[in-house]
Amino acid sequence: MSRSNEIDILPLAKQYANPNWIPGDWYLNQSPGYRFIFQILIGNLILAWGFLATSIVGRILCYCLIALGLVLIKRKLGLSLPLLLLVVFLFMTSQSFAAGELIISGLQPKVLSYGFVLLAVRAMLGRSYYWMALMLGLATSFHVLVGGWSFLILLVLLILRWNTCRMNFRCFGGIVLIYLIASSFSVKAVLEQLFSPNPESSIPTSYIYVFLRLPHHLNPLSWSSLWWIKLITYLVVLIITAILLRRIQQKSATNQKSIYESSEQYIARMRLFDFTIISLIPFILGIAVAPFDSNGSFLQYYPFRVGSVILPLNTYLLFACLLEQIFVEKKRQLLLFGSILLLSFLMTKPSITFKNQLLSLSQFPGAMQRVSLEEKSLSAWIRGNTSRDAIVISPPGSFDSFSWLTERPTIAKFRLFPQNKLGIFEWYQRMRDLSGNNPSILPVISKELKVKTKGFGLPKMLDSGYYSLTTAQVNFLMSKYQTDYFVTNVKHQLNLPIVYRNPQYLIYYKVKYSNPT
């Protein structure tokens, strides 16, 4: 539970498995949506093992699933293990060229989904189309957007390569049917998203989702200006690699040497190339739509997600295949030996980091979870001195671990974001309340907002508004949300009694209700 979405997703899973854990918390009792299967499986593991053990074991399972997919793909491509390990290391240094997407992170639904997508890609390379459909359906059941986009991409591939993929209408229909059955756990979430009414508001929930909460994933205007250079670089390397592989294959076909094996590997490599190029169609569509999608109606569906990670990964894989084709016989042995030496050198620093992280687990939760000693002390006081149903107001942009550390409900957190329209609008209203209803932080209508100023900078702005609340405003919040406790920093002076203090935080207690003047 460190620097990943586990801090958000794992408490949700525990609450779903045990609704009596923090029954009064607004966010933790949101509908599971597309996370239904994940919350059932992981929630019960958390009840049995706790957060730390579940996080460790769950990550290992996620990584094993992804490793299995990568190993099966490398076998089909004819790639050696040392080069695959080097590919994985290089990919881990930067998993996407844009949109901040990750295949490999903590224990969360999309990591499992990407694992099934990799297995689906391997099945596609080997023309096992029914297995491909099953894996894509499971991927969609765990994460509807990762699995859904991947299914559409592979479906387009099969249509465009109908003859070379040996496709027919009976097989195509079977693929669709198997996929629909395997992805059935995502149907409810999809229907709710498409057909649930939008709350009456001057600011659309899709606008909140795209431009306020997740612009680093969904709004190209908030990305680094270098993303397009990375895109062009990967594309150039990928295309040149494919051309050279084709030339090598044409030469080897005249030598009558391992023709069958080399042709099977070549076909798999070219299919992987086709899959990579087609995966960029949603990405390019999103870039084309972005200047005109002022409310985020299309961008909210993550068109940049799959392409931004598939392009780097498959470029590395195919380039490694090219190196093995170029270096033959004794030169290949030198290539593999050099790869092992380079990988050993590159792994030195990560190994030290891993050792330090492993040792830090004895202090869980601690610095690795971004939990300070003051936060642990405050949480212990709240658990020991407040009733289990006591709602505690806390800073909206920080102290993200508040709920699972204190085991008490709070109002809302910027990072803890609902996945349904009513929840998104309620989150927005609560963010406004906690930041003093300041229009310079969160607007009343979307036209007032300059989207490039938000995103990662918004939590600090929300906390700034929170720490500027007056005594009357705090009393109003306590009255509205029926709370007795208000957590803030030690510099925030209010005309209320203090029931707890440490060097970083203090807790005010309610004495009376009043309306802000």
Buried (B, 14 or more C-beta within 10 A) or exposed (E): BBEBBBBBBBBBBBBBBBEEBBEBBBBBBBBBBBBBBBBBBBBBBBBEBEBBEBBBBBBEBBBEBBBBBBBBBBBBBBBBEBBBBBBBBBBEEEBBBBBBBBBBBBBBBBBBBBBBBBBBBBBBBBBBBBBBBBBBBBBBBBBBBBBBBBBBBBBBBBEEBEEEBEBEEEBBEBBEEBBBEBBEBBBBBBEBBEEEEEBEBEBBBBBBBBBBBBBBBBBBEBBEEEBBEBBEBBBEBBEEBBEBBBEBBEEBEEEEEEEEEBEBBBBBBBBBBBBBBBBBBBBEBBBEBBEEBBBBEBBBBBBBBBBBBBBBBBBBBBBBBBBBBEBEEEEBEEBBEEBBEEBEEBEEEEEEEEEEEEEBBEEBBBEBBBBBEBBBBBBEBBEEEBEEEBBBBBBBBBBBBBBBBBBBBBBBBBBBBBBBBBBBBBBBBBBBBBBBBBEEBBBEEBEEBEBEEBBEEBBEBBBBBBBEBEBBBBBBBBBEBEBBBBBBBEEBEBEBEEBBEBEBBBBBEBEEEBEBE
